[in-house]
Amino acid sequence: MTTPGAAGAPPLTRYVADFVVGTQEKDIPQEVQQLGKKAILDALGVVLPGAISQPGRVLADYLADLGCRGDATVLGTALKLSPRFAALANGTAMHADDYDDTLQAETGRFQGVHPTAPVLSAVLAAGEARGASGREVLLAYQVGVEVACRLFDATHVNHILNGFHATATCGMLGAAAAVGRLYGMDADGIATTLGIAASQAGGLQENFGRSVKPFHAGRSAEVGIFAADLQQRDFTASPIILEAKRGFFQALGGGYEAPRLMDKLGRPWSFVDRGVWLKAFPTGSLGHPAMTKMLELVKRHDVRPQDVARVRVKTSQNIHHTLLHHRPTTELQAKFSLEFCLAALLLERKCGLNQFHDEYVMRPDVQAAIAKVEYTTFTPEEAKRESHTIVTSYVEIEMNDGTRYGERVDAGKGNKANPMSEDEVADKFRECAEFSRWPADKAERAIALVRRLEEVKDVREITRELAAGPAA
């Protein structure tokens, strides 16, 4: 670990700023571009149900009441707001159902960061107001996601262990970097923008399973635009905010690991390094390996709920701590309850948007199935001895007759080891559109536009397909 402020501390802020300014489209491998477009399509799909979720509706209604009308679309609605507030609403909606993408931490570290929701919401709102091209938005998005992911990697483990939510900290800086790039700032401008944003970084894990959790992504997107706009008006901030003794890394974790950031940006890109995980289920991704295995076992052995005595699941202590609602009673709690997710898969052979509402969670058969799930944890010694990944899980189904079906799983669907295809992501978009009662023709046009994003002359072509109609 590097101690901030020590003699010879690496110039992290300047390194990030130079990367943001210096990266050109030709520097981004085609595979990374394709993965980026797939992630963008994924996020624009999940924003539709997010817009009609409780957090999405409450926030959009509040912002409408403020009268902050402008040129940026609140996706999934007829509302247009000033860019910073549209970004706030859209980032919240993208994360509302916990259906958006995740960069998982490396083995031996903890949790992850949701990079696309804060970064895309910021650059799309700022880009729409400016009539930016798809190519410009895609480049800004790529550098912003890379910054968010590598900053997360460089944080000291205490950043997570002390309770910070990386989407609200590192995601915020990624959004700020992306908007700065879209605005055409030089490296000094980017460094200042990061300094402005870093003083607003926060977000606490205690709010997981409540409305504030998706707000973290929205707030990160808003601050990305707000910080860049202030910089454009000559607002000042520290140009060494990352490495400073009283700066971002020190205040939010007590240090950093410089080798995880220096010379790492784009070398290789996070999209092709560990990979950014697209979600097959609208829940916290740490539970997805166990969910993937549960569904496999239920289908393979044609398991019927009435024949099951109990379900045993075992994960790391960190996953158990993060998926903290072990007897959920609400939709938002259920998203952070592995017991609920396994119960839904047992009962329905699916755990999608239709399963996440309060009435379903409290159904007697659902609560009875939840009660059958025994959730325990591996010790750190077991994890080391058995060479676990950060998300290694074990699922066992015990039948009434004593038969047991159980297996270990090291990655879930959507992970780099088991990715979602282009067609699967498009189908997920259609699922989200259908759930949200979004016009199918508009959904298909949006899918086609994102697939050829580099050719789109004005991103308003895309936002038009994700807007409900003229603002009232």
Phi, psi and omega per residue, in radians:
M1 nan 2.450 3.077
T2 -1.638 2.388 3.075
T3 -1.561 2.027 -3.125
P4 -1.010 2.491 3.089
G5 1.491 -0.146 3.126
A6 -1.222 2.701 3.123
A7 -1.005 2.317 3.122
G8 1.414 0.186 3.103
A9 -1.028 2.362 -3.073
P10 -1.138 2.551 -3.104
P11 -1.379 1.290 -3.020
L12 -1.086 -0.796 -3.077
T13 -1.076 -0.755 -3.132
R14 -1.171 -0.653 3.108
Y15 -1.061 -0.798 3.121
V16 -1.102 -0.799 -3.119
A17 -1.061 -0.755 3.127
D18 -1.107 -0.660 3.097
F19 -1.116 -0.794 -3.103
V20 -1.067 -0.754 -3.110
V21 -1.319 -0.686 -2.981
G22 -1.453 -0.346 -3.084
T23 -1.212 2.266 3.100
Q24 -1.990 2.852 -3.131
E25 -0.966 -0.668 -3.118
K26 -1.151 -0.309 -3.134
D27 -1.436 -0.151 -3.072
I28 -1.764 2.017 -3.128
P29 -1.000 2.616 -3.120
Q30 -1.015 -0.657 3.122
E31 -1.077 -0.703 3.119
V32 -1.142 -0.714 3.106
Q33 -1.066 -0.743 -3.134
Q34 -1.159 -0.730 3.106
L35 -1.127 -0.636 3.096
G36 -1.118 -0.766 3.121
K37 -1.146 -0.645 3.099
K38 -1.107 -0.717 3.115
A39 -1.174 -0.637 3.103
I40 -1.148 -0.780 3.098
L41 -1.054 -0.740 3.114
D42 -1.009 -0.817 -3.085
A43 -1.198 -0.653 3.134
L44 -1.247 -0.392 3.005
G45 -1.267 -0.856 -3.047
V46 -1.249 -0.286 3.104
V47 -1.173 -0.436 -3.088
L48 -1.193 -0.930 3.026
P49 -1.164 -0.521 3.097
G50 -1.083 -0.581 -3.128
A51 -1.180 -0.457 3.132
I52 -1.796 0.081 3.057
S53 -1.271 2.915 3.136
Q54 -1.043 -0.870 3.115
P55 -1.092 -0.697 -3.129
G56 -1.119 -0.770 -3.115
R57 -1.186 -0.783 -3.115
V58 -1.060 -0.802 -3.090
L59 -1.189 -0.761 3.133
A60 -1.090 -0.721 3.112
D61 -1.110 -0.721 3.117
Y62 -1.083 -0.806 -3.123
L63 -1.153 -0.636 3.083
A64 -1.094 -0.691 3.133
D65 -1.128 -0.478 3.127
L66 -1.268 -0.352 3.125
G67 1.297 0.498 -3.091
C68 -1.520 0.988 -3.066
R69 -1.188 2.624 -3.107
G70 -2.929 -2.674 -2.986
D71 -1.872 0.178 -3.088
A72 -2.027 2.390 -3.028
T73 -1.427 2.336 2.882
V74 -1.466 1.811 -2.971
L75 -1.034 2.456 -3.112
G76 1.452 0.043 -3.131
T77 -2.364 3.103 3.052
A78 -1.665 0.087 -3.010
L79 -1.487 2.413 2.996
K80 -2.155 2.285 -3.088
L81 -2.248 3.027 2.966
S82 -1.075 2.632 -2.998
P83 -0.923 -0.747 -3.060
R84 -1.109 -0.628 -3.109
F85 -1.430 -0.539 2.999
A86 -1.120 -0.698 3.102
A87 -1.100 -0.698 3.097
L88 -1.052 -0.820 -3.133
A89 -1.165 -0.755 -3.067
N90 -1.246 -0.684 3.104
G91 -1.114 -0.682 3.091
T92 -1.132 -0.770 -3.132
A93 -1.140 -0.690 -3.141
M94 -1.085 -0.529 -3.083
H95 -1.766 -0.074 -2.973
A96 -1.066 -0.687 -3.110
D97 -1.663 0.094 -3.085
D98 0.917 0.680 -3.116
Y99 -1.863 0.048 -3.079
D100 -1.594 2.930 -2.952
D101 -1.255 2.887 -3.064
T102 -2.526 2.391 2.858
L103 -1.673 1.987 3.110
Q104 -1.301 2.599 3.060
A105 -1.145 2.788 3.041
E106 -1.189 2.729 3.075
T107 -0.969 2.355 -3.101
G108 1.646 -0.121 3.090
R109 -2.052 -2.830 -2.916
F110 -2.368 2.472 2.988
Q111 1.005 -2.396 -3.053
G112 -3.105 -2.938 3.125
V113 -2.375 2.470 3.030
H114 -1.618 1.743 -2.992
P115 -1.473 -0.596 -2.971
T116 -1.278 -0.733 -3.058
A117 -0.962 -0.924 -3.139
P118 -1.197 -0.705 -3.057
V119 -1.255 -0.868 -3.104
L120 -1.141 -0.730 3.135
S121 -1.028 -0.671 3.139
A122 -1.221 -0.897 -3.053
V123 -1.247 -0.528 3.136
L124 -1.233 -0.761 3.115
A125 -1.147 -0.792 3.114
A126 -1.149 -0.686 -3.132
G127 -1.214 -0.659 3.119
E128 -1.093 -0.764 -3.121
A129 -1.112 -0.469 -3.113
R130 -1.732 -0.058 -3.071
G131 1.165 0.635 -3.109
A132 -1.192 2.691 3.096
S133 -1.409 2.840 3.055
G134 -1.048 -0.649 3.131
R135 -1.107 -0.738 3.133
E136 -1.148 -0.744 3.132
V137 -1.140 -0.718 -3.122
L138 -1.119 -0.730 3.133
L139 -1.136 -0.790 3.121
A140 -1.096 -0.714 3.101
Y141 -1.050 -0.811 -3.092
Q142 -1.068 -0.797 -3.113
V143 -1.217 -0.615 3.132
G144 -1.160 -0.750 3.099
V145 -1.110 -0.731 3.141
E146 -1.102 -0.720 3.101
V147 -1.107 -0.810 -3.140
A148 -1.025 -0.773 -3.084
C149 -1.188 -0.771 -3.105
R150 -1.294 -0.558 3.031
L151 -1.121 -0.714 3.077
F152 -1.040 -0.789 3.139
D153 -1.028 -0.606 -3.046
A154 -1.433 -0.241 -3.120
T155 -1.122 2.572 3.010
H156 -1.148 2.606 -3.121
V157 -0.998 -0.447 -3.136
N158 -1.181 -0.332 3.061
H159 -0.952 -0.813 3.122
I160 -1.414 -0.793 -3.060
L161 -1.102 -0.509 3.118
N162 -1.418 -0.121 3.008
G163 1.980 0.028 3.106
F164 -1.328 2.589 3.081
H165 -1.773 2.017 -2.998
A166 -1.087 -0.479 3.100
T167 -1.118 -0.519 3.141
A168 -1.566 -0.098 3.141
T169 -2.040 -1.205 3.133
C170 -1.201 -0.617 3.076
G171 -1.087 -0.626 3.113
M172 -1.123 -0.738 3.137
L173 -1.239 -0.598 3.046
G174 -1.097 -0.718 3.101
A175 -1.115 -0.735 3.128
A176 -1.101 -0.746 3.111
A177 -1.089 -0.728 -3.108
A178 -1.126 -0.778 -3.134
V179 -1.190 -0.670 3.064
G180 -1.017 -0.713 3.095
R181 -1.150 -0.758 3.120
L182 -1.048 -0.625 3.131
Y183 -1.342 -0.169 3.132
G184 1.362 0.544 3.140
M185 -1.202 2.736 2.947
D186 -1.511 3.138 -3.050
A187 -1.108 -0.644 3.098
D188 -1.086 -0.720 3.125
G189 -1.124 -0.718 3.112
I190 -1.109 -0.774 -3.137
A191 -1.047 -0.738 3.116
T192 -1.152 -0.735 3.119
T193 -1.053 -0.736 3.067
L194 -1.078 -0.672 3.122
G195 -1.123 -0.700 3.114
I196 -1.152 -0.791 -3.109
A197 -1.155 -0.703 -3.031
A198 -1.070 -0.531 3.120
S199 -1.269 -0.135 3.135
Q200 -1.922 -0.007 -3.088
A201 -1.228 2.398 3.123
G202 -2.977 -2.516 3.138
G203 1.745 2.079 -2.982
L204 -2.001 2.394 -3.111
Q205 -1.122 -0.374 3.125
E206 -1.006 -0.405 -3.139
N207 -1.542 0.111 3.053
F208 -1.045 2.390 -3.134
G209 1.506 0.188 3.105
R210 -2.367 2.986 -3.017
S211 -1.024 -0.502 -3.072
V212 -1.170 -0.495 -3.075
K213 -1.029 -0.918 3.073
P214 -1.160 -0.479 3.060
F215 -1.010 -0.527 3.114
H216 -0.977 -0.775 3.138
A217 -1.175 -0.709 3.115
G218 -1.137 -0.753 3.115
R219 -1.100 -0.661 3.099
S220 -1.087 -0.742 3.118
A221 -1.128 -0.768 3.133
E222 -1.041 -0.829 -3.100
V223 -1.131 -0.569 3.078
G224 -0.974 -0.759 3.108
I225 -1.313 -0.775 -3.123
F226 -1.010 -0.805 -3.127
A227 -1.121 -0.760 3.134
A228 -1.146 -0.688 3.123
D229 -1.132 -0.711 3.104
L230 -1.127 -0.710 3.115
Q231 -1.042 -0.667 -3.140
Q232 -1.139 -0.322 3.102
R233 -1.776 0.338 3.067
D234 1.224 0.431 2.947
F235 -1.127 2.505 -3.083
T236 -1.955 2.738 3.113
A237 -2.813 2.899 3.134
S238 -1.067 2.351 3.095
P239 -1.525 0.063 3.129
I240 -2.233 0.713 -2.968
I241 -1.130 -0.472 -3.112
L242 -1.331 -0.852 -3.007
E243 -1.621 -0.137 -3.053
A244 -1.087 2.634 -3.120
K245 -1.033 -0.543 3.129
R246 -2.009 0.526 -3.060
G247 -1.746 -2.790 -2.978
F248 -1.009 -0.998 -3.038
F249 -1.143 -0.699 -3.129
Q250 -1.178 -0.806 -3.057
A251 -1.188 -0.581 -3.024
L252 -1.845 0.431 3.091
G253 2.984 -0.168 3.067
G254 1.503 0.292 3.106
G255 2.629 -2.942 -3.140
Y256 -2.762 2.969 3.105
E257 -2.067 1.625 -3.003
A258 -0.961 -0.683 -3.133
P259 -1.097 -0.292 3.097
R260 -1.431 -0.120 3.124
L261 -2.140 -0.893 -3.087
M262 -1.058 2.263 -3.137
D263 1.102 0.307 -3.138
K264 -1.850 -0.402 -3.082
L265 -1.086 2.047 -3.130
G266 1.246 0.259 -3.051
R267 -2.414 1.288 -0.109
P268 -1.479 3.035 3.087
W269 -1.176 2.526 -3.109
S270 -1.032 -0.546 3.131
F271 -1.028 -0.506 -3.124
V272 -1.996 0.004 3.096
D273 -1.465 -1.703 3.010
R274 -1.351 -0.381 -3.127
G275 1.536 2.562 3.057
V276 -1.675 2.175 -2.958
W277 -1.469 2.043 3.005
L278 -1.549 2.478 -2.941
K279 -1.661 2.335 3.020
A280 -1.541 -0.239 -3.122
F281 -2.318 2.540 -3.129
P282 -1.470 1.091 -3.092
T283 -2.562 3.028 3.046
G284 -0.999 2.247 -2.973
S285 -1.190 -0.337 -3.131
L286 -1.091 -0.418 3.108
G287 -1.573 -0.074 -3.031
H288 -1.167 -0.620 3.057
P289 -1.022 -0.819 3.118
A290 -1.100 -0.665 3.122
M291 -1.163 -0.742 3.111
T292 -1.032 -0.789 -3.138
K293 -1.208 -0.698 3.115
M294 -1.021 -0.802 -3.128
L295 -1.114 -0.711 3.096
E296 -1.044 -0.823 -3.093
L297 -1.146 -0.747 -3.130
V298 -1.076 -0.763 -3.121
K299 -1.273 -0.753 -3.075
R300 -1.087 -0.697 -3.064
H301 -1.820 0.155 3.128
D302 0.839 0.934 -3.073
V303 -1.284 2.275 3.086
R304 -1.844 2.366 -3.030
P305 -0.956 -0.681 -3.075
Q306 -1.206 -0.271 -3.128
D307 -1.641 0.012 -3.040
V308 -1.700 2.240 3.084
A309 -1.479 -0.797 3.134
R310 -2.811 2.812 3.047
V311 -2.142 2.241 3.106
R312 -1.925 2.338 3.081
V313 -2.331 2.457 -3.118
K314 -2.363 2.254 3.124
T315 -2.402 -3.055 3.053
S316 -1.204 2.816 3.080
Q317 -1.110 -0.589 -3.138
N318 -1.135 -0.744 3.116
I319 -1.119 -0.754 3.104
H320 -1.034 -0.664 3.137
H321 -1.228 -0.629 -3.090
T322 -1.380 -0.743 3.085
L323 -1.505 1.270 -2.775
L324 -1.539 -0.117 -3.094
H325 -1.726 1.607 -3.003
H326 -1.469 -0.281 3.030
R327 -2.373 1.262 -2.998
P328 -1.218 2.640 3.089
T329 -2.217 -0.068 3.134
T330 -2.324 2.865 3.111
E331 -1.010 -0.847 -3.071
L332 -1.156 -0.645 3.052
Q333 -1.142 -0.661 -3.108
A334 -1.085 -0.507 3.120
K335 -1.163 -0.343 3.101
F336 -2.086 0.763 3.092
S337 -2.400 1.877 3.105
L338 -1.185 -0.556 3.106
E339 -1.061 -0.770 3.118
F340 -1.099 -0.792 -3.078
C341 -1.078 -0.745 3.108
L342 -1.186 -0.632 3.101
A343 -1.113 -0.753 3.124
A344 -1.103 -0.726 3.120
L345 -1.136 -0.629 3.089
L346 -1.146 -0.761 -3.068
L347 -1.367 -0.702 -2.957
E348 -1.979 -0.262 -2.969
R349 1.041 0.472 3.044
K350 -2.785 2.705 3.064
C351 -2.546 1.398 -3.042
G352 -2.119 -2.836 -3.071
L353 -1.024 -0.588 -3.097
N354 -1.256 -0.283 3.123
Q355 -1.542 -0.237 -3.038
F356 -1.779 1.410 2.917
H357 -2.630 2.747 -2.970
D358 -1.016 -0.690 -3.091
E359 -1.119 -0.705 3.128
Y360 -1.152 -0.787 -3.113
V361 -0.991 -0.659 -3.057
M362 -1.618 0.079 3.070
R363 -1.033 2.414 -3.101
P364 -0.967 -0.706 -3.127
D365 -1.211 -0.565 3.096
V366 -1.197 -0.807 3.130
Q367 -1.110 -0.622 3.098
A368 -1.159 -0.693 3.114
A369 -1.185 -0.666 3.063
I370 -1.012 -0.727 -3.107
A371 -1.145 -0.343 3.107
K372 -1.390 -0.228 -3.050
V373 -1.528 2.136 3.059
E374 -1.809 2.048 -3.028
Y375 -1.988 2.000 3.100
T376 -2.174 3.102 -3.052
T377 -2.244 2.670 2.975
F378 -1.336 2.624 2.966
T379 -1.439 2.745 3.060
P380 -0.985 -0.582 3.135
E381 -1.170 -0.735 3.076
E382 -1.066 -0.779 -3.113
A383 -1.053 -0.724 3.126
K384 -1.203 -0.779 -3.112
R385 -1.105 -0.650 -3.082
E386 -1.680 0.145 3.100
S387 0.954 0.932 3.133
H388 -1.263 2.648 2.869
T389 -1.457 3.108 3.122
I390 -1.101 -0.420 -3.060
V391 -2.061 0.230 3.113
T392 -0.909 2.305 -3.121
S393 -2.400 2.769 3.052
Y394 -2.280 2.266 -3.132
V395 -2.140 2.337 3.072
E396 -2.362 2.317 3.047
I397 -1.904 2.119 3.086
E398 -1.816 2.161 -3.116
M399 -1.480 2.880 3.123
N400 -1.044 -0.498 -3.128
D401 -1.528 0.108 3.111
G402 1.640 -0.192 3.084
T403 -1.105 2.462 -3.134
R404 -2.215 2.367 3.040
Y405 -2.126 2.062 -3.102
G406 -2.693 2.580 3.126
E407 -2.685 2.750 2.998
R408 -1.497 2.610 3.056
V409 -2.470 2.421 -3.063
D410 -1.945 -0.117 3.124
A411 -2.764 2.654 3.140
G412 -1.833 2.982 3.064
K413 -1.034 2.364 -3.098
G414 1.751 -0.338 3.056
N415 -1.204 2.816 3.113
K416 -0.962 -0.571 -3.138
A417 -1.332 -0.287 -3.114
N418 -2.597 1.143 -2.935
P419 -1.302 2.783 2.956
M420 -1.437 2.372 3.139
S421 -1.358 2.948 3.067
E422 -0.980 -0.761 -3.117
D423 -1.187 -0.639 3.121
E424 -1.155 -0.651 3.101
V425 -1.184 -0.709 3.084
A426 -1.091 -0.695 3.096
D427 -1.152 -0.624 3.066
K428 -1.109 -0.724 3.073
F429 -1.007 -0.801 -3.132
R430 -1.117 -0.675 3.090
E431 -1.054 -0.787 -3.142
C432 -1.125 -0.704 3.130
A433 -1.134 -0.770 -3.141
E434 -1.119 -0.768 3.108
F435 -1.016 -0.653 -3.082
S436 -1.533 0.013 -3.094
R437 1.008 0.709 3.116
W438 -1.497 2.453 -3.125
P439 -0.980 2.267 -3.071
A440 -1.102 -0.617 -3.121
D441 -1.177 -0.642 3.085
K442 -1.186 -0.686 3.101
A443 -1.068 -0.774 -3.124
E444 -1.149 -0.663 3.102
R445 -1.162 -0.674 3.109
A446 -1.112 -0.759 3.109
I447 -1.019 -0.816 -3.116
A448 -1.112 -0.689 -3.129
L449 -1.159 -0.759 -3.127
V450 -1.160 -0.631 -3.136
R451 -1.114 -0.437 3.078
R452 -2.083 0.764 -3.016
L453 -0.968 -0.662 -3.102
E454 -1.100 -0.373 -3.105
E455 -1.639 -0.149 -3.102
V456 -1.279 2.143 -3.063
K457 -1.326 -0.515 -3.081
D458 -2.575 2.160 -3.067
V459 -1.136 -0.189 3.051
R460 -1.132 -0.322 3.015
E461 -1.091 -0.630 -3.138
I462 -1.394 -0.847 -3.096
T463 -1.099 -0.483 3.100
R464 -1.083 -0.611 3.139
E465 -1.355 -0.212 -3.131
L466 -1.948 0.225 3.083
A467 -1.864 2.462 -3.065
A468 -1.335 -0.329 -3.132
G469 2.664 -3.008 -3.134
P470 -1.045 2.430 3.107
A471 -1.114 2.507 3.133
A472 -1.225 nan nan
